Structure formats: structure tokens, C-alpha cells
Amino acid sequence: MMKKTNLPNIDFESIQPIDVQRLNAKNHKPKILLLYGSLRERSLSRLATEEAVRILEYFGAETQTFNPSGLPLPDDSDDQHPKVQELRALVQWSEGMVWCSPERHGAMTAVMKAQIDWIPLAHQGVRPTQGKTLALMQVSGGSQSFNAVNQMRILGRWMRMVTIANQSSIPKAWMEFDDNNRMKPSPLYDRIVDVMEELIKFTLLTRDCSAYLVDRYSERKESAEAFRQRIDQRSI
């Protein structure tokens, strides 16, 4: 469990550990992959993601953060590129994700979208994101906005992820981090704690049954029809 000294903004009389037994019988740590959407040396989306990592680890998660530096543009390389393979392996490993993008020109960044676009909709007949949980965050240089998280929410739904209701938007993000690259105590920080707590709860609640929750009648029907056609071909 994350040491309390690493979370100076937390009120430890108010925060509660996740009660795994109330949500899920599995005993391994929930596996959370974090993606951020900026390559700047002092990337505020990366700093917000690092705060999320500390909170997730306090709640008992195992985390991996993908560094998008060196990831080619979609279709500018084949899927054997090492960074593409790294990203796809992490997606397969994960049970839940956090996406954190800056808002640029009223939208998520190209860096964020490129990562999402490299995640295949299907891999060996299985959707690698299907049934996984997802939490969304954004940072903005100006006033508070929700354009980036709203766009990412559409993508999460398209990729059949269990996108949690809570989300985080950090306005004037350059004012929210100190010289040590740690987020200052504020209601904005508290919201990130809320989002990560909710993500862990939904991940624990759904990971055993995620395949069942997203099982579709139409796909079962299509699979049955394909099976009947294969049998019919054998009888010719």
C-alpha cells in the first residue's frame, strides 16, 4: 500500500481503504493502465497522471503508465513497431484504464488520439478493450472545460468500455502544481481522488464478469449462423 507520507494532500480521517471483499473475491491487485496526452518536458497531463498513480496504488492497484514518446502516427508504421507492440501488450494486461489529455484547440490532443487509435478494435477475434473500466481526466491552460473528457467518453463507449460517471477537469493547470511537480491541495485534487476511488470500485465489481456484461445477443446469433454455414459447407 502507498505510504501516507507520499499523499500530503489527503485527509486520512476521511479516506477509506477499498473493501475488496464487498466487491470482488479475486485477490490480485486491479491492473490499471494510464495514458497521457502530451510530450512536453513538463507535461501537466503526465503530472496529473502521476498523482493518479499514487492514489491508485494507495487503493491497492497495480499500475503501468505508457510513455507515448516515439509512438508513430496511426498508419505511418505497421503494428510491429516496438512502441505499438508495447502499448497493445499493456492494454491486454490491464483491467482498467485512465486517459488524461490536455485540451488543445477545444479537443483532445493528437498525442492522446494516436494512442487510442493504435488500440485495435479486435485482436484475434476479441476486442481488447471490451468490458474494461475507464476513467477520464483532462487539463486545460485556461478556464474549465469538458471538451476533451467528453470526446474521450464517446471513444470509450465506442470501444465498449465501462466508462465511469465521475471525471476530472483541471482548469489553469499550470497553477495547480508546485515546483516539485506535485499537485497542490484543492477541490480539484480531491476530485481526482474521487475518480480513482470510483474507478477501483467499478474495476473490482466488474472484472470477474466483464465478458458476460458485454455479451451480445446479435453477436451470439451471428456466431451461430457462421457455425451453421461451416457445417453446411462440410456436408457438400
DRENDOVO-906132 format. One record per residue: residue in one letter; x, y, z of N, C-alpha, C, O in turn; residue number from 1. Coordinates in pm, whole numbers, plus 50000, padded with zeros to 5 digits. Layout:
<sites>
SITE  lumdren    n.X    n.Y    n.Z   ca.X   ca.Y   ca.Z    c.X    c.Y    c.Z    o.X    o.Y    o.Z  baza
SITE        a      X      Y      Z      X      Y      Z      X      Y      Z      X      Y      Z   NUM
...
</sites>
This chain:
<sites>
SITE  lumdren    n.X    n.Y    n.Z   ca.X   ca.Y   ca.Z    c.X    c.Y    c.Z    o.X    o.Y    o.Z  baza
SITE        m  50085  49880  50000  50000  50000  50000  50088  50125  50000  50193  50127  50065     1
SITE        m  50046  50227  49928  50120  50352  49921  50135  50413  50061  50040  50415  50138     2
SITE        k  50256  50463  50092  50280  50526  50221  50201  50657  50233  50187  50731  50136     3
SITE        k  50151  50682  50351  50073  50804  50373  50156  50929  50347  50103  51031  50305     4
SITE        t  50287  50921  50373  50372  51039  50355  50381  51081  50210  50422  51194  50181     5
SITE        n  50345  50994  50117  50352  51027  49975  50224  51095  49926  50215  51132  49809     6
SITE        l  50125  51111  50015  49998  51174  49979  49969  51287  50078  49877  51277  50159     7
SITE        p  50047  51394  50070  50033  51501  50170  49900  51575  50164  49863  51640  50261     8
SITE        n  49828  51566  50053  49702  51640  50040  49581  51564  50091  49470  51617  50092     9
SITE        i  49601  51439  50133  49490  51353  50173  49453  51375  50319  49540  51385  50405    10
SITE        d  49324  51381  50346  49272  51380  50483  49248  51234  50520  49148  51176  50478    11
SITE        f  49337  51175  50597  49331  51032  50625  49222  50995  50725  49197  50877  50748    12
SITE        e  49157  51093  50782  49039  51063  50864  48915  51047  50777  48814  50992  50821    13
SITE        s  48923  51093  50653  48808  51086  50562  48821  50977  50458  48721  50920  50415    14
SITE        i  48943  50947  50416  48962  50845  50313  48951  50706  50374  48989  50684  50489    15
SITE        q  48899  50613  50295  48882  50477  50344  48946  50379  50246  48935  50398  50125    16
SITE        p  49013  50275  50296  49065  50172  50206  48950  50103  50132  48837  50099  50182    17
SITE        i  48979  50050  50015  48879  49977  49938  48850  49843  50006  48943  49767  50035    18
SITE        d  48725  49814  50031  48684  49688  50092  48665  49585  49981  48556  49572  49925    19
SITE        v  48771  49512  49949  48769  49419  49836  48663  49313  49854  48597  49274  49758    20
SITE        q  48645  49265  49975  48550  49156  49999  48406  49196  49967  48324  49110  49936    21
SITE        r  48376  49324  49975  48240  49369  49944  48215  49378  49794  48101  49388  49749    22
SITE        l  48323  49374  49716  48310  49396  49573  48351  49276  49488  48292  49253  49382    23
SITE        n  48450  49201  49532  48508  49101  49443  48588  49001  49524  48652  49036  49623    24
SITE        a  48583  48876  49480  48653  48771  49554  48796  48751  49506  48876  48688  49577    25
SITE        k  48831  48802  49388  48968  48786  49340  49065  48856  49434  49035  48960  49492    26
SITE        n  49183  48796  49449  49275  48853  49545  49394  48924  49481  49480  48975  49553    27
SITE        h  49403  48929  49346  49514  49004  49288  49476  49151  49274  49359  49187  49266    28
SITE        k  49578  49233  49271  49556  49377  49263  49492  49413  49128  49529  49357  49026    29
SITE        p  49397  49507  49127  49343  49552  48999  49453  49616  48914  49535  49693  48965    30
SITE        k  49455  49583  48786  49561  49626  48695  49513  49746  48614  49421  49734  48532    31
SITE        i  49576  49861  48636  49530  49985  48575  49641  50043  48485  49754  50063  48529    32
SITE        l  49605  50069  48359  49695  50132  48263  49658  50279  48251  49541  50314  48239    33
SITE        l  49760  50365  48253  49737  50509  48243  49802  50564  48116  49918  50536  48088    34
SITE        l  49725  50643  48041  49773  50710  47920  49761  50861  47939  49662  50909  47994    35
SITE        y  49860  50935  47893  49854  51081  47899  49886  51137  47761  49943  51068  47677    36
SITE        g  49848  51265  47738  49843  51314  47602  49933  51430  47567  49895  51514  47486    37
SITE        s  50053  51437  47626  50144  51547  47593  50288  51498  47603  50321  51416  47689    38
SITE        l  50373  51549  47513  50515  51512  47512  50604  51624  47566  50726  51616  47556    39
SITE        r  50544  51727  47622  50625  51836  47677  50711  51786  47792  50677  51690  47861    40
SITE        e  50826  51855  47811  50916  51815  47920  50845  51822  48055  50861  51734  48139    41
SITE        r  50768  51928  48074  50685  51939  48196  50539  51925  48154  50463  52021  48153    42
SITE        s  50505  51804  48120  50369  51775  48074  50275  51772  48194  50290  51690  48284    43
SITE        l  50177  51862  48194  50083  51868  48305  49987  51749  48304  49942  51706  48410    44
SITE        s  49957  51696  48186  49874  51574  48184  49951  51457  48243  49893  51370  48307    45
SITE        r  50084  51454  48222  50166  51349  48284  50171  51369  48435  50162  51271  48510    46
SITE        l  50185  51493  48480  50190  51518  48625  50058  51480  48691  50058  51423  48801    47
SITE        a  49946  51510  48625  49815  51470  48680  49804  51318  48684  49748  51261  48777    48
SITE        t  49858  51253  48580  49858  51106  48577  49943  51049  48689  49906  50949  48750    49
SITE        e  50056  51111  48716  50141  51064  48825  50071  51077  48960  50086  50990  49047    50
SITE        e  49993  51184  48979  49913  51194  49102  49810  51082  49107  49786  51023  49213    51
SITE        a  49749  51052  48993  49651  50943  48989  49716  50810  49024  49656  50728  49092    52
SITE        v  49838  50788  48978  49911  50664  49009  49928  50649  49160  49904  50542  49215    53
SITE        r  49970  50756  49226  49991  50749  49371  49862  50713  49444  49862  50634  49538    54
SITE        i  49752  50772  49399  49623  50745  49463  49577  50602  49436  49531  50532  49526    55
SITE        l  49592  50559  49311  49553  50422  49275  49633  50319  49354  49577  50219  49399    56
SITE        e  49762  50344  49371  49845  50250  49446  49808  50250  49594  49817  50147  49660    57
SITE        y  49766  50364  49647  49715  50367  49785  49593  50277  49796  49576  50206  49896    58
SITE        f  49508  50279  49694  49387  50196  49695  49415  50050  49660  49322  49970  49651    59
SITE        g  49541  50016  49639  49577  49876  49620  49593  49831  49477  49599  49711  49451    60
SITE        a  49599  49924  49383  49610  49888  49242  49756  49863  49202  49849  49914  49265    61
SITE        e  49773  49784  49098  49900  49772  49027  49888  49859  48903  49791  49847  48827    62
SITE        t  49984  49948  48880  49972  50044  48771  50086  50032  48671  50198  49992  48705    63
SITE        q  50056  50066  48547  50155  50084  48442  50118  50212  48368  50001  50235  48339    64
SITE        t  50218  50294  48337  50195  50417  48262  50271  50409  48130  50391  50383  48128    65
SITE        f  50200  50432  48021  50262  50427  47888  50319  50563  47852  50250  50664  47862    66
SITE        n  50446  50565  47810  50510  50688  47764  50490  50696  47612  50544  50613  47539    67
SITE        p  50415  50795  47562  50384  50799  47419  50498  50848  47331  50485  50847  47208    68
SITE        s  50608  50892  47390  50719  50941  47309  50770  50829  47217  50801  50719  47262    69
SITE        g  50779  50859  47089  50827  50762  46992  50718  50680  46927  50746  50603  46835    70
SITE        l  50594  50694  46972  50484  50622  46910  50455  50685  46774  50431  50806  46768    71
SITE        p  50456  50609  46666  50429  50669  46535  50284  50708  46519  50196  50661  46592    72
SITE        l  50259  50795  46422  50121  50827  46388  50051  50702  46335  50115  50618  46271    73
SITE        p  49922  50688  46360  49850  50573  46306  49867  50565  46154  49853  50665  46083    74
SITE        d  49896  50445  46105  49915  50415  45963  50045  50468  45906  50071  50453  45787    75
SITE        d  50129  50532  45990  50261  50576  45943  50365  50468  45968  50482  50484  45932    76
SITE        s  50322  50359  46029  50407  50242  46052  50314  50122  46062  50192  50138  46075    77
SITE        d  50371  50003  46056  50285  49886  46077  50276  49856  46226  50345  49918  46308    78
SITE        d  50191  49760  46259  50166  49734  46401  50277  49654  46469  50264  49616  46585    79
SITE        q  50386  49627  46396  50502  49561  46457  50601  49661  46517  50702  49621  46575    80
SITE        h  50572  49789  46504  50659  49890  46565  50668  49864  46716  50566  49837  46779    81
SITE        p  50789  49873  46775  50805  49839  46918  50713  49916  47011  50662  49860  47109    82
SITE        k  50689  50046  46984  50602  50123  47072  50456  50080  47057  50381  50082  47155    83
SITE        v  50417  50043  46939  50280  49992  46918  50264  49860  46992  50162  49838  47058    84
SITE        q  50363  49773  46980  50357  49645  47049  50354  49663  47201  50282  49592  47271    85
SITE        e  50433  49759  47251  50434  49788  47394  50296  49833  47441  50245  49784  47542    86
SITE        l  50237  49926  47368  50105  49978  47405  50001  49867  47403  49923  49854  47498    87
SITE        r  50000  49787  47298  49898  49682  47287  49915  49575  47394  49816  49519  47443    88
SITE        a  50040  49545  47432  50062  49448  47540  50009  49501  47673  49953  49426  47752    89
SITE        l  50028  49631  47697  49978  49691  47821  49825  49692  47823  49764  49670  47928    90
SITE        v  49763  49717  47708  49617  49714  47701  49566  49573  47734  49470  49558  47809    91
SITE        q  49631  49472  47678  49592  49334  47707  49609  49302  47856  49526  49232  47914    92
SITE        w  49715  49354  47916  49744  49329  48058  49641  49393  48149  49608  49337  48254    93
SITE        s  49589  49507  48112  49509  49589  48203  49368  49536  48223  49313  49465  48138    94
SITE        e  49311  49573  48338  49169  49550  48366  49091  49682  48365  48968  49682  48357    95
SITE        g  49162  49791  48374  49102  49924  48369  49203  50024  48319  49323  49995  48315    96
SITE        m  49157  50142  48281  49246  50245  48226  49209  50383  48279  49096  50408  48321    97
SITE        v  49308  50471  48274  49289  50614  48295  49343  50684  48172  49458  50662  48134    98
SITE        w  49262  50769  48110  49306  50853  47998  49307  50997  48044  49206  51047  48095    99
SITE        c  49420  51066  48027  49433  51206  48069  49491  51287  47954  49606  51265  47915   100
SITE        s  49414  51380  47901  49460  51460  47787  49455  51608  47820  49365  51652  47891   101
SITE        p  49550  51685  47769  49529  51830  47766  49417  51862  47668  49387  51784  47578   102
SITE        e  49355  51977  47686  49263  52027  47585  49339  52125  47495  49393  52225  47542   103
SITE        r  49341  52095  47366  49410  52180  47271  49316  52211  47155  49261  52120  47093   104
SITE        h  49297  52339  47125  49203  52381  47022  49065  52320  47047  48996  52279  46953   105
SITE        g  49025  52315  47173  48891  52267  47207  48872  52118  47194  48759  52071  47185   106
SITE        a  48982  52042  47194  48970  51898  47174  49083  51826  47245  49176  51890  47296   107
SITE        m  49076  51693  47249  49189  51615  47298  49307  51634  47203  49288  51676  47088   108
SITE        t  49426  51604  47248  49545  51623  47165  49562  51509  47065  49505  51401  47081   109
SITE        a  49642  51536  46963  49676  51432  46866  49755  51320  46932  49742  51203  46894   110
SITE        v  49836  51355  47031  49913  51252  47102  49819  51153  47172  49841  51032  47170   111
SITE        m  49714  51206  47233  49616  51119  47301  49539  51035  47201  49523  50914  47219   112
SITE        k  49492  51099  47095  49411  51027  46996  49493  50920  46926  49441  50813  46895   113
SITE        a  49622  50947  46900  49707  50847  46835  49719  50720  46918  49716  50609  46865   114
SITE        q  49731  50737  47049  49740  50618  47136  49612  50536  47127  49616  50413  47115   115
SITE        i  49498  50604  47134  49371  50534  47129  49353  50467  46992  49301  50356  46984   116
SITE        d  49396  50536  46885  49380  50480  46751  49466  50357  46728  49432  50273  46645   117
SITE        w  49577  50345  46799  49661  50227  46785  49608  50106  46863  49655  49994  46843   118
SITE        i  49510  50129  46950  49448  50016  47021  49349  49952  46925  49253  50018  46884   119
SITE        p  49367  49826  46887  49278  49766  46787  49138  49742  46842  49120  49716  46961   120
SITE        l  49039  49752  46755  48903  49718  46795  48887  49568  46812  48800  49522  46886   121
SITE        a  48972  49492  46744  48967  49346  46758  49107  49291  46747  49187  49337  46665   122
SITE        h  49138  49191  46829  49267  49123  46825  49242  48974  46841  49198  48928  46947   123
SITE        q  49271  48899  46734  49246  48755  46734  49101  48725  46772  49071  48634  46850   124
SITE        g  49011  48805  46713  48868  48783  46732  48811  48838  46861  48692  48821  46888   125
SITE        v  48893  48904  46944  48848  48957  47072  48877  49106  47078  48985  49150  47038   126
SITE        r  48781  49185  47127  48803  49328  47147  48887  49346  47274  48840  49312  47383   127
SITE        p  49008  49398  47263  49096  49405  47381  49049  49504  47487  49092  49495  47602   128
SITE        t  48962  49599  47452  48914  49696  47549  48776  49659  47604  48731  49720  47701   129
SITE        q  48712  49564  47546  48573  49532  47582  48560  49491  47728  48627  49399  47774   130
SITE        g  48473  49561  47801  48447  49526  47940  48545  49585  48039  48523  49573  48160   131
SITE        k  48653  49647  47992  48748  49709  48085  48690  49841  48135  48612  49906  48065   132
SITE        t  48727  49880  48255  48681  50007  48310  48768  50121  48258  48881  50100  48214   133
SITE        l  48713  50243  48264  48783  50360  48212  48747  50483  48295  48629  50508  48322   134
SITE        a  48849  50559  48334  48831  50689  48399  48895  50796  48312  48997  50771  48247   135
SITE        l  48835  50916  48309  48877  51022  48219  48918  51147  48297  48852  51186  48393   136
SITE        m  49028  51208  48251  49074  51335  48309  49125  51425  48197  49167  51378  48091   137
SITE        q  49120  51556  48221  49181  51650  48129  49242  51765  48206  49202  51796  48318   138
SITE        v  49341  51829  48143  49399  51952  48197  49380  52061  48092  49383  52035  47972   139
SITE        s  49360  52184  48140  49338  52297  48050  49429  52412  48091  49459  52430  48209   140
SITE        g  49474  52489  47993  49555  52606  48023  49473  52724  48068  49525  52814  48135   141
SITE        g  49345  52726  48031  49257  52836  48067  49145  52793  48157  49164  52712  48248   142
SITE        s  49026  52847  48133  48911  52819  48218  48867  52674  48203  48906  52605  48109   143
SITE        q  48785  52630  48297  48747  52489  48299  48662  52454  48177  48574  52529  48136   144
SITE        s  48691  52340  48122  48621  52291  48005  48610  52141  48016  48683  52078  48092   145
SITE        f  48518  52083  47939  48499  51938  47942  48501  51879  47801  48455  51767  47780   146
SITE        n  48555  51955  47705  48556  51906  47567  48636  51777  47552  48590  51682  47488   147
SITE        a  48756  51774  47610  48842  51657  47593  48782  51533  47660  48779  51425  47601   148
SITE        v  48734  51548  47783  48676  51431  47850  48549  51385  47780  48520  51265  47774   149
SITE        n  48472  51479  47726  48351  51439  47653  48386  51361  47527  48319  51263  47495   150
SITE        q  48490  51404  47455  48533  51331  47337  48583  51191  47374  48551  51093  47308   151
SITE        m  48662  51185  47480  48716  51055  47521  48606  50962  47570  48614  50841  47556   152
SITE        r  48502  51021  47629  48389  50939  47674  48320  50872  47555  48281  50756  47562   153
SITE        i  48307  50946  47445  48250  50887  47323  48336  50771  47275  48284  50666  47237   154
SITE        l  48468  50790  47277  48559  50685  47232  48552  50563  47324  48552  50449  47277   155
SITE        g  48546  50588  47455  48535  50476  47549  48411  50393  47525  48414  50270  47529   156
SITE        r  48300  50463  47499  48176  50391  47470  48188  50313  47338  48143  50199  47329   157
SITE        w  48250  50375  47237  48269  50310  47108  48352  50182  47123  48330  50084  47053   158
SITE        m  48448  50186  47216  48537  50071  47237  48480  49976  47342  48550  49885  47389   159
SITE        r  48355  49997  47378  48279  49909  47468  48347  49894  47604  48358  49784  47658   160
SITE        m  48390  50006  47656  48448  50008  47789  48344  50054  47890  48249  50123  47855   161
SITE        v  48363  50014  48015  48275  50057  48124  48331  50190  48175  48413  50193  48266   162
SITE        t  48285  50299  48114  48339  50431  48144  48264  50488  48264  48143  50510  48258   163
SITE        i  48336  50513  48373  48269  50554  48497  48213  50695  48482  48259  50773  48400   164
SITE        a  48113  50725  48564  48042  50853  48553  48128  50970  48597  48121  51077  48537   165
SITE        n  48207  50953  48701  48287  51064  48753  48403  51095  48660  48452  51006  48590   166
SITE        q  48448  51220  48658  48560  51259  48573  48626  51382  48634  48571  51445  48724   167
SITE        s  48746  51414  48584  48823  51526  48639  48862  51621  48527  48911  51578  48422   168
SITE        s  48841  51751  48550  48887  51855  48459  48959  51960  48541  48902  52017  48634   169
SITE        i  49085  51987  48508  49169  52078  48587  49192  52205  48507  49273  52204  48413   170
SITE        p  49125  52316  48540  49149  52443  48470  49276  52511  48519  49322  52487  48631   171
SITE        k  49333  52595  48433  49457  52666  48467  49554  52571  48538  49604  52600  48646   172
SITE        a  49577  52458  48472  49653  52350  48537  49794  52393  48574  49852  52339  48668   173
SITE        w  49850  52489  48503  49985  52536  48533  49994  52600  48671  50104  52614  48726   174
SITE        m  49879  52638  48729  49877  52697  48863  49859  52591  48972  49873  52621  49091   175
SITE        e  49828  52469  48933  49788  52367  49031  49903  52276  49074  49883  52189  49159   176
SITE        f  50023  52295  49016  50137  52210  49051  50250  52297  49104  50277  52405  49052   177
SITE        d  50316  52248  49209  50423  52326  49272  50556  52302  49202  50563  52234  49099   178
SITE        d  50662  52358  49258  50794  52348  49196  50850  52206  49201  50946  52175  49131   179
SITE        n  50792  52122  49283  50833  51981  49290  50745  51892  49203  50750  51769  49212   180
SITE        n  50665  51956  49119  50577  51883  49027  50472  51799  49099  50428  51696  49048   181
SITE        r  50434  51845  49217  50325  51781  49291  50204  51872  49289  50217  51995  49293   182
SITE        m  50085  51811  49282  49963  51890  49277  49933  51950  49415  49946  51884  49518   183
SITE        k  49893  52076  49413  49861  52145  49538  49727  52096  49593  49641  52053  49516   184
SITE        p  49708  52101  49725  49578  52063  49781  49469  52158  49735  49486  52280  49739   185
SITE        s  49358  52102  49691  49247  52183  49640  49129  52091  49613  49146  51969  49613   186
SITE        p  49009  52146  49589  48897  52062  49546  48925  51990  49414  48867  51884  49389   187
SITE        l  49012  52045  49330  49048  51978  49204  49127  51850  49231  49107  51749  49164   188
SITE        y  49216  51857  49329  49288  51736  49369  49192  51634  49430  49199  51515  49401   189
SITE        d  49102  51683  49514  49004  51593  49577  48920  51520  49472  48884  51404  49491   190
SITE        r  48889  51588  49362  48812  51525  49256  48889  51408  49193  48830  51306  49158   191
SITE        i  49021  51424  49178  49100  51312  49124  49093  51193  49219  49083  51079  49174   192
SITE        v  49098  51219  49350  49084  51111  49447  48949  51042  49429  48941  50919  49429   193
SITE        d  48843  51121  49413  48709  51065  49392  48706  50975  49268  48651  50865  49272   194
SITE        v  48764  51024  49160  48760  50950  49033  48836  50818  49045  48788  50715  48998   195
SITE        m  48954  50820  49108  49032  50698  49120  48966  50597  49215  48971  50476  49192   196
SITE        e  48904  50648  49321  48831  50560  49413  48716  50491  49339  48696  50370  49355   197
SITE        e  48642  50567  49259  48531  50510  49184  48581  50410  49080  48519  50305  49060   198
SITE        l  48693  50441  49015  48748  50350  48915  48784  50216  48977  48753  50111  48921   199
SITE        i  48849  50219  49092  48888  50094  49157  48765  50014  49196  48762  49892  49178   200
SITE        k  48665  50080  49249  48543  50007  49290  48476  49940  49171  48436  49824  49179   201
SITE        f  48463  50013  49059  48399  49954  48942  48484  49845  48880  48432  49747  48827   202
SITE        t  48615  49860  48887  48704  49756  48834  48689  49628  48915  48678  49519  48858   203
SITE        l  48689  49640  49045  48671  49523  49131  48534  49460  49112  48519  49338  49115   204
SITE        l  48435  49544  49092  48298  49495  49081  48273  49421  48951  48195  49326  48948   205
SITE        t  48341  49462  48843  48306  49409  48711  48408  49313  48651  48374  49243  48556   206
SITE        r  48530  49306  48702  48633  49233  48628  48606  49084  48617  48645  49022  48518   207
SITE        d  48541  49025  48714  48509  48881  48706  48402  48853  48601  48399  48745  48544   208
SITE        c  48317  48949  48577  48202  48924  48490  48198  49018  48371  48093  49033  48309   209
SITE        s  48309  49082  48337  48308  49181  48229  48271  49117  48096  48198  49177  48017   210
SITE        a  48319  48995  48070  48286  48928  47943  48135  48902  47934  48075  48915  47827   211
SITE        y  48076  48866  48047  47932  48840  48048  47852  48969  48033  47750  48972  47964   212
SITE        l  47897  49075  48097  47825  49202  48093  47815  49259  47952  47716  49323  47918   213
SITE        v  47916  49236  47870  47915  49291  47734  47884  49186  47628  47901  49211  47509   214
SITE        d  47838  49068  47670  47798  48963  47577  47670  49005  47506  47573  49045  47571   215
SITE        r  47668  48997  47372  47556  49049  47294  47480  48939  47222  47538  48845  47168   216
SITE        y  47348  48953  47224  47261  48862  47150  47297  48859  47002  47309  48752  46943   217
SITE        s  47315  48979  46942  47340  48986  46797  47469  48915  46759  47477  48852  46654   218
SITE        e  47572  48925  46845  47698  48858  46815  47686  48708  46834  47744  48630  46758   219
SITE        r  47610  48666  46936  47589  48521  46953  47512  48466  46834  47541  48356  46786   220
SITE        k  47413  48542  46786  47335  48499  46670  47424  48489  46546  47414  48392  46470   221
SITE        e  47509  48589  46527  47599  48589  46412  47695  48471  46419  47721  48407  46318   222
SITE        s  47748  48443  46538  47840  48330  46554  47771  48198  46526  47829  48109  46465   223
SITE        a  47647  48186  46571  47571  48063  46546  47547  48044  46397  47553  47932  46346   224
SITE        e  47518  48155  46326  47495  48147  46182  47623  48108  46109  47619  48028  46015   225
SITE        a  47737  48163  46151  47865  48126  46090  47894  47978  46111  47945  47911  46021   226
SITE        f  47861  47927  46230  47882  47785  46259  47794  47698  46169  47839  47596  46118   227
SITE        r  47667  47741  46149  47578  47663  46063  47627  47661  45919  47617  47558  45851   228
SITE        q  47680  47773  45873  47732  47777  45735  47853  47687  45720  47870  47623  45616   229
SITE        r  47937  47683  45822  48055  47597  45815  48014  47450  45810  48072  47371  45735   230
SITE        i  47914  47414  45889  47865  47276  45889  47803  47242  45754  47821  47132  45701   231
SITE        d  47727  47339  45698  47665  47317  45568  47771  47295  45460  47752  47213  45371   232
SITE        q  47883  47368  45467  47987  47351  45368  48052  47213  45377  48091  47155  45276   233
SITE        r  48062  47162  45497  48121  47029  45515  48031  46919  45458  48078  46812  45420   234
SITE        s  47901  46947  45453  47808  46844  45406  47798  46838  45253  47736  46748  45197   235
SITE        i  47862  46938  45187  47854  46939  45040  47942  46829  44981  47949  46814  44859   236
</sites>
